[in-house]
Amino acid sequence: MADQTTSDPARDRMLHGPLAWTVLRFGAPLAAAMVLQVVFNLVDQYIIARLPPVLSDASLDALGICDMVAALGTILSYGVSSATATLVSQARGRDNQREVAEIAWGSVGLVTLMGLAFGAVAILGADVIVHSLLGAKGLVRELAGAYLRVIVGGIVTVFVMFQVTAVQRSMGHSKLPLAVFASGNILNLFLAVLLVYGPGPAPAIFSWGPPIAAALGLPRWGVVGAAWATVIARAVVMIVPMLLLRRELKVAAHKAPFLPSRAVLGRLVALAWPTSTQFTVRIGAVLLVIALVHHFFTTPGNSDAGTAYALCLRMETMALFVSMGWGGAAQTLVGTNIGAGLYDRAQRAAWITGAYNVLTMLGLAALFIGAGEHFLRFFTTQEAIVQRAKDYLLFVGPSYMAFGFAIVLGNALVGAGATRLALRIDLVLVLAVQAPLMLAVTALFHAPPSGLWTSVVAVNIVSALVYTVVARKKSSWRTFNV
């Protein structure tokens, strides 16, 4: 299908520009934005870890508990964001601006309601969640309950932030999400220092904070202050992007409702539930490794292996999020070109984006293997833990290239509307490959940790090969109408 140039430069570049340069120009800022999202989370951990030991350990435990609860909401929100990105990018490919406005603006209203509902459950049932369900006791129970009421009670700010940046990305804007995350990081750091430490004391690096907090009459809130800092920062940085999005969509001119119509809602749900389920499967795969590590390689008196793997997961979050940044670029590029009927170009865009992420993962793996020890010692001084974590990075680090390549191709298929195909692939990989292999290695053959790490590498490679085979078929890019 031939497509004429329009007054939308971003769309024209995606459909007609030099593909390798277009992918790089669009994808690199998205990958950088995801790096900043990881930094956002690490900043809170670092600030809380610098509280007095009697408080910091319980606070970090509370933080971990609440993060798992927040992850449940993120799964729902991510599914809607991904579905919106696919529908909007394909509508842009068809140059249907009214459809773009109705889907994009209605989806923002939808996640707003979802965030408010999820937050209300957390506010009303915080103690039931952290104590009755998750078993928090004593000081951890007290801190986790207070933290949960704020961070999950205000989760609507996270939902809206991710949704607006997803819409902006699907409309061809990759620099705005980067600006949002950068400004959010700066504001979060400033507010967290003021609200966590209050008038003091504070570590020397944050000595500028207590005088400001004292002048403003701010109390020392500890871990709850970090929650307020996050919620406030995300709410503030979303004001301008929301206004810009409303103007760009021409909401008033198109009379686009703030809640989706029944038809649009049906299309969103049809794409969102497989993606949310796929995300759940991926989290389940990580939880399987965590369970095996703790069951077979730790004792009541020695949890070094579990702590080491937890530290490595923090580092792997960077690989995951960067890959999701490139994957988001692939989803938008593929969706836009498929919407315009440029199927072969959509397929090439997926391969090129995957190649860029392979190069990125190569650099990240080299960094982790060569300098990972310095990062590990940033969080622990226990030599045994550092050595176990280094061993993991040496085994698994090189497979990040396969891991990242599979994520990009999976997102590209989602951009084509093949959400159920991507879900089936991940289900088969986890249930038929990963789970049996890892259980056999640990439970049947009683392999040391290196055996489990080797199976992680094998799963990453098999995943990349399976997605490669599927992506090579032209039918994977032509048969899905969303």
N, C-alpha and C positions, 0 to 999 in steps of 0.2 A: 504494500500500500504506500503510495507516494504521499509525502507530507510537506506542505509548504511552510516556509518560515513565518513566524508570527512576531508579535510585539513582546513576547516573553523570551528574553535572552537566555535565561537558564534552561528553559525547555528546548530552545533551538540548539544549544550546545550539546545537550544530552542526546538529541536526535540526529544532529548533523556534524557536530564538532569532531576533531581528531580524537579517537576514542581513548587511546592511552593517556593523553594529556587531560582529557575531560574527566576520566576516572580519578587520576591523581589529584587534580584541582578540587574535585568534589569530595573525595574520600579522605584525604589527609587531614583536613580540619575536623571531620567527624571522629576519626581515630584519636586525634589530639584531645577532643572534647571528652572522650571516654577516659582518657588518662587522667584528666582533671577530676572526673567523677570518682575515680579510685582515690586520688589524693584527698578529695573532700572527706571520704570515710576515714582515711589514715590520720588526718589532722585531729579528728575527735579522739581517736584511740591514743595518739601521742599525748595530747593535752590531759586526758583522763589518767593516763599511766603516770603522770608527774604529780598526781595528788599523793598525800602521805600513804605509805604502804598499807596501813590498816584500812584505808578507804579505797585505794586504787584497785586492789585485787577484787574486792566485792563489786566495785563499780564496773570493772571490765567484764566480770561475770554477768552482771545485770545487762550490760550492753549487748553481750552475745546472745542472751535469752531473747531480748527485745528485737534484735536483728532478725532472728528466725521468724518471729511473729510478723514483723513488717514484710518479710519475704513472701508470705502468703498473699498479702495485698498486692505486692509488686507483680506476682504471677498474673493476677487478674488484669491489672493495669497494662502490663506488657502485651498481653494478648490483644487488647483493644487498640493499643498504640500501633502494633504491627499490622493489624487488620486495616486500620485507618491509612497507614502509609501505603499499603498495597492498593487500596481503592482510590486514594487521592492521586497517586502517581499514574495509575492507569487512566483515570479520568483526565488528568493533565495531558497524557499522551493523545487522548481523543480530542483535546482542546475544548472540553465541556466545562466552562468556568462555573456555571450554576451548580452542576453536580459536585464540583470540587468544594464550593462554599457550603453546600448542604451537608456533605459528609464531614468535612473538617470541623465546622462550627458545631454541628450536632454532636460530634464525638467528644469535644471539649466539655459540653454540658453533661454528657453521659458519664465521663470519668469524674466530674465534679460530684455528681450524685453518689457514685460508687465510693469515692473517697470520704464523703461525709458519713455515709452509712457504715463503712468499715471503721472509721474513727470513733463513731458513737459506740460501737460494740466494745472497743478498747477502753474507752473512758468509763463505761458502766461496768465492765467485767474485768478490769485490770487484775484484781487480786485473784479472781477465779482462774484467769489465764496463767499468771506467773506462779501461783502457789498450788492450786488444785490440779491443774493440768501439767505444768512443767516442773513442779517440785521445788521451787525456790524457797529457801528458808532463811530466817534471821534477817541480818542486814541486807543480804542479797534480795530477799523478798520485798523489803521496804523500798530499796532503791529501784528495783526492776518495776514495781508497781507505779511508782512516781514517774519514772522515765517513760514507761509505756503509755501512760495517760497523755503525755505531751507529744512524744515522737510519732506514735500511731494515731493518737487523737487528732493530730494535725497532718495526717498522711495525705490529706487532700492536696496539700501544697506539692507533694512529690508527684502525685498522680497528674496534676495539671501541668507541672513543669515538664515531665516526660512526654505528655501528650502534645503540648505546644511545640516542643522541640522536634518531636516526630513529624508533626504536620509541616513545620518549616523545612525539615529535611526532605520530606516527600514532595515539596514544592520547589526543590532545587537549591535551597539555601543551606549551606554547610557552615558558614562562618558565624551565623547568629547563635546556633547551639554552643559553639566554642566560646563566644562572648558571654553567654548566659552562665556556663559552668565556671568560667574564669572569674567573673564578677561575684558569683555565688561563693566560690572558694575564699576570696578575699574577705567578703563580708562575714562569712561563717567563722573564719579564723579570728577576726577582730571581736565579734560578739562572744565567741566561745571563751576567749581569754578573760573577757570582762565578767561573764556570767558564771563560769566554772570557778575561777579563783576569787572573784569579787574584790574586796579591798585588800586581799592578801592573806597569807604569803603566796608567792608565785615563784617558779623557777627563774633564774637570772635572765634567760632568753625572753621571758615574758614580763620582765620587771616594769615595762611601760604600762601594763594593764591596771594594776591595783590603784595607782593615783587617779586614773580616769574613772574607775568603778566607784572609788570613794567620793569623788566629786559629784557623781551622778546618783549617789545613794544606793548603788546596786549591792545586793547581798551576795554571799558566797554560796552558790547553789550546787556546786559539785557536778555530778553526772547529769542531774536534771537541767543544769544550766547549758550543757552541751546540746540537750534536746531542744531547748528553747532557741538556742542560736541557730540550729539547723532549720527549724520550722520558720523562724523569722527571716533568715537569709533567703530561703527558697521562695517565700511569699513576696518579698521585696523585689527580687530580681526578675520575677515573672510579670510585673506590672507592665513594663514597656513592651516586651514581646507579645503579650496578650493584645495590647492596643494596636501594635503594628500588624498582627495577624488579622484582627477584625477589619482593619482598613484595607489590607491587601486582598482579603477575600471578598470585599465589597458586600458585607453581610446585609447592610440596609438595602442596597440596590437589588440584591437577589432574594431579599426577604427570607434569609436562611434562619431557621429556628435554632434556639440554643439547645434543644433536645432533638435527637434524630426522629424522623418519621418512622412508622412501623416498617416500611420497605427498607429504609436505610439501616435501621436497627437489625433487621433480619440478615442483611448482607454482612454487617459488622460481626454479628454473633457467629455466622457460618464460618468466617475466617478466624475469629478470635479464639474459639474454643479449642481447635486443634493446636494452635500456637501456644496457648496457656498450658495445655496438656503436655505438649512437647517440652516446654520449659520445666514442668513438674518432673518429667522423666529424667531430664538432665540433672536436676537437683537431687533426685533419687539416686542417680548414679554416683554422685559425689558422697551422699550419705552412706552408700554401700561401702565405699572405700574407708570412710571414717569409722564405720562400725567394725570392719575387718581389722583395721589397725588397732583399735582399742580392745577388741576381743582376743586377738592372737599375739599382740606385741607389747601389751602393757600389763602391769600387775598393780595391786592395790598400793604398793609402795614405790612404784616406778612407772610414770606415765610419759617418759621422755619421747617415745615414738609418737604418741598422740600429739604432744606439744609441738614436736618438729613438723609433723604433717600439717598442723594448724598454721604454723608460720609459712610453710610452703604454699598453702592455699591462699594466703594473703598475697603472695607474689604471683601466683597463677591467676588471681583475679585481674591483674594487669593484662595478662595474655588474653583472658576471656573478654574483657571489656574492649580492648583494642580491636580484637577480632569482630566484636559486635559493631564497632564503629565502621570498619570496612564492610561488614555484612549489611549494615544499614544503607551504605552507599550502593552496594550491589542490588539490594531490594528496590531502591528508588530508580536506579538506572534501568534495571530489567523491567519494572512495572511501567515506566514511562514509554520505553521503546515497544513493549508489547501492546500498550494502549494505542500506539500509533501504527501497529501492524508490522513493526520492524523486528521480526522474530530472530533473524540471524544476528543482528546487531545486539539484541538483548543477550543472546547466548555468549557472544564474544565479550560483552561487558562483564559477565559473570566470571569468565576465565581470567580476564585482565585484573579485575579486582582481587580475585583469589591469589594471583601471582604477586600483587603488591603486598598482600598480607603475609604471604610466605616470606618475602624479604624482610618485612617488619618483624615477624616471629624469629627469623634467623638472628637479627640484631638483638632482640630481647633475650633469646636463649644464650647468646654469647655474653651478654651483660650479666645475666643471672649466674652463669657458670663461672665467669671470670671475677665478678665482684659481688656475688650474692652473699658471701660471708659478711661483708660490711653491713648489708641490709639486715641480715639475721641478728647481728650483734646490736643492732639498733633496738631490738625488742627483747633480747635475752643475753645473759652473760654465762649461761650454763654451757660448758664446753661439749658435753655429751649431746645436748640438744642441737647445738650448732653443727656438729659433725654428722648427725643423722640427717639433718635437713640438707646439708651439702651433698650427701650421698644421693638423696632423692633428686636434687636438681641435676646432678651429673647423669643419672639414669633417664629422667623424664624430659629434661630441658630440650634436647635435640628434637623430640617429637612434637614440640609446640608448632612446628611448621605444618605437620599433618593435621594437628588439632585445629589450627586456625584456618587452614584451607577448607576443611569440612564445614566449619561454621559459616564461612562466606558463601559456599555453594548452597548450603541449607537455606540461608537468608535469601539468596537469589531465587531459589525455587518458590519461596514464600511470596516474593515479589511477582512471580508469574501466576500466583493464585493457587499453587500446588501445596497448600498447607497440610492437607491430609496425607499427601505423599511423603512430605518431610517428617510428619509424625510417625508414619508407619516405618520409615527407615530407622528413626531413633529408637522406636519400640523394639524392633528386631535386633538392633545392635546391642541394646542394654539387656534384653531378656534372653537372647539366643547366643550372644557372644560375651559381653562383659561379665554379667553375673555368673554364668557357669564357669568361665575361665578363672575368675578371681576366687570363687569358692573352691574350685579344684586345687588351685595353687596353695591356698592357705589351709583349708580343712583336710584335704586328702593327702597332699604331698608335704605339708608342714614346711613349706619353703620359708626362708628368712625374709625380712622386709624387701630385700632386693628382688626376690621373686615376684612379690606383689607389684613393685615398681615396674618390672619388666612387662607384666600383664597390662599395666596402664599404657605403656608405650605401644604394645600390640594393638590395644583397642583404638588408640588414636590413629594408628596407621590403617587399620581395617576400615575405620570410619571414613577416612579420606578416600580410600580406594572405592568404597561403595558409592559415595557421593559423586566421585569422578565418573564412574560407569553410568550412573543415572543422568548426570548432567550432559554426557556426550550424546544422549538420545535427543534428536530434534523434537520428538513428541513431548518431551518434558517441558518444552517452552511454548507449546501451541494449543494444548487441549483444555485449558482451564479458563472459563469465562466467569469473571467476578463482577 
